[in-house]
C-alpha cells in the first residue's frame, strides 16, 4: 500500500530518530557521539563515507549513518541503517572522498564525489528486536574513482588481541544535549574488550559475531556514527612507510548515555561475516593485524548463514543503536516512543 507523504515522513522520522531496541520498552535516544574525539584530517581515512537521505522532495539530504568502502562499487554498513520500513534505498546519497559531510562535491577542486545507490542488502537474518546480524551491503550505481582520498579498507581476516586500541570515526553528535552534527568527521580511540565487559552493562553481546570496545572514560560512538568503521591502523610489515588499515567492526549499539564514564559499545564483527560479504563482493581485500602487509584478495569460501539463537536482554536495560536522531523527534523524556514497524527492505533494487 502506498504511503501518503505525511505518513511516509512520520515513518522516516521515527525510524531515523528512535533506533531499533533490544527490549520491547522504548527509551529516548542518547545525545552524544565520539565524545572527546578529535577532527579527522583530510585524506586520513579514505574509506569513510557519509550516507545521506531526504524523506521528502524539497528537503536537502541529511547525514544519518556512516559506511566504509570495500570495493569500487560496494560499501559496508549496519543493517539498522537501511532496513527501515518505508525507506527507498535508491534515494540514499553517498558522499565519498572527504572528511566534510557538507562539502560541495560539484566544485572541481573539492576532491569528493557523490554516488547514488543501486540497492541495499541487509543480512537476511537481521533481527531488529535483538540487534543481531547487524550488517548490510550497499551497491553503488557507478564505480568510485580510487585516489589519495578514496580507497577501500581491507577486512580483518583473523583475531585481534584484547586491549588493542582501535579507531572509530564518523559524523555523530559530539556532546550531550547537542542537536548539531559536526561538519568534519570525528575520531576516537577505543580498546577492544572481552564480551564480559559489555555484558556487565547488560548489553546482551554475543560472540563471535559481535565485538565490545570502549575506553570507559567518555569516548564512545553514538547517533550518526551507526554503520561506521571500527578499525586498526598500523605500519606495513613489508614497507614501514606504508600505512595498513583493517576493518574490525561496524558501529551497532550501546547503553543509554554514550560518552558517559564507564560506557562501552557493541560492534558487528566484520571478520565473522567475511564469507557472507564475498557472496556479493568478489574483490574485497583481507588483511591481518598479526602481519599487517599489503592487503590482497582472499579465496572465497561457502557462507554458512543461519539464524542465530536469541536471548532477550534484561528489560531494564535497553541497548540503543546509533542512527542520527532527527531534530523534529519528540524531546520529552517521559514520552513513550512508538515502536518500529517490521522492516521490509531486505533488498531494494532499481
Secondary structure, 3 states (H helix, E strand, C coil): CCCCHHHHHHHHHHHHHHCCECCCCCCCCCCCCCCCCEECCCCCCCCEEEEEECCCCCCCCEEEEEEEECCCCEEEECHHHHCCCCCCHHHCEEEECCCECCCCCCCCCCCCEEEEEEEEEECCCCECCCCECCCEEEEECCCCCCECCECCCEEECCCCCCCCEEEEEECCCCCCCCCCCCCECEEEEEEEECHHHHHCCCCCCCCCCEEEECCCECCCCCCCCCCCEEEEEEECCCCCCCEEEEEEEEEEEECCCCCCECCCEEEEECHHHHHHHHCCCCCCEEEECCEEEEEEECCCCCCCCCCCCCCCCCCCCCCEECCCCCCCCCCCCCCCCCCCCCCCCCEEEC
